[in-house]
Amino acid sequence: EFPNAEINIYGLFALKAFYLPWMMLALDVIFGSSIMPDLLGIIAGHLYYFLTVLHPLAGGKNILKTPIKKLVARWRIGAPPISRGQPVNNAQQESGSGVFRGRSYRLNG
């Protein structure tokens, strides 16, 4: 999404986000890991991006649909937790283990 964003690798050097998969591949080679999982990941990522973004933008049909909206609706992923309304007593508030009840000030008003 943001190929020109700067990414810091282990605090040693920065590079553009476009090169991150290739940098991760190089690090795995340097550390002695297999190159095949990284190459398959790069190929799968490019294929997914083409099928879900580029091909539909060019007027083609969205071939690969993901069930993200269904999962979010069914499992409430990312939704705030449901409050059960448990009261907090004053002893918890004074000791600091309860909910913070600080003052609020309206800005520009």
N, C-alpha and C positions, 0 to 999 in steps of 0.2 A: 504494500500500500504506500509506503513512504521510502522509496529507494535512496533518496538523498539524505536521510536522517543519519546523524553520526552515532556510531555505537562504540562503546569502550570495551575492549577485550581484556579482562583480568586486570584492569588498571594500568596496563603496559602501553597500549597504543590504541588509537581510534581509527575506524574505517567506516565507509558508507555501508548502510544496511543492505544494499544490493549485493555486496560481497560476503555477507555473513555465512550463508551455507557453504561457500567455498573455503572460508576461513575455518569453519568447524571441521570440514573434511581434511584440511591441512593439519589441524591440531591432532586429529585422530591418527593421521599417518605419522606425525612426529612422535606421538605417544605409543605407537606400535599396534593400534587397533586395526581391525579389518576395514577396508575401504568400501566394501559392497553395501552395507546398510546405509551409509551416507549417500552413496550414489543413487540407491533406490529411493531414498527420501527426497532427494533433489528432483528426480524424474517424476515421482508421484506428486510432489508439490507443483511442478510446472504443468503436469497434466490436469490436475484439479483446477488450477487457476485458469487454464485455457478453456476447460469445459464449463466452468461456472461463471466466468467473467468475460473473457474475450470472445468466445463463440456466440453467446447471446447478444453482445454488443454489436457484432457484425451482422445481426439479423438471423442468426441460427436459433435453433430450439435449445432450451436449457436441458441438456441430456442428463446431467447428474444433479439430482436434488437431494439436499440433506434434510433430515427431520428435526432441525434445530427448533423451529417454532413449536412443533408438537411436543418436544421434550421440555421446553421452557414452560409451556402451558400445563403439561401433565405433572411434572415434578417440581414446579415452582422454582426453577433454577434462577438465581439472581433476584428473587423476590424477597422483600423484607420478612423476617420471621413473624409468625402470628403471635400476638401478645395475649397471654392468658390472664392478664390483669391482677397479678399478685401484688398485694399492698406492701409497701416498704414502711417499717416502723421507724420512729424517731431515733432509737438507739443505733440502728444501722447507719442512719444519715450522719449522726454526730461522730461515730467512730471512723467514718470514711469508707466503710465497706459497702455502703448503699449507693444509690443513684446520685450523681452530682446535681445539686439544685442551686446553681449559681444565678446571679442576676443577669438580666439581659437589657441592653440599651438599644433603642431604635436609632438608626443612622439616617441622616438627612431628613429628619422629620420633626 
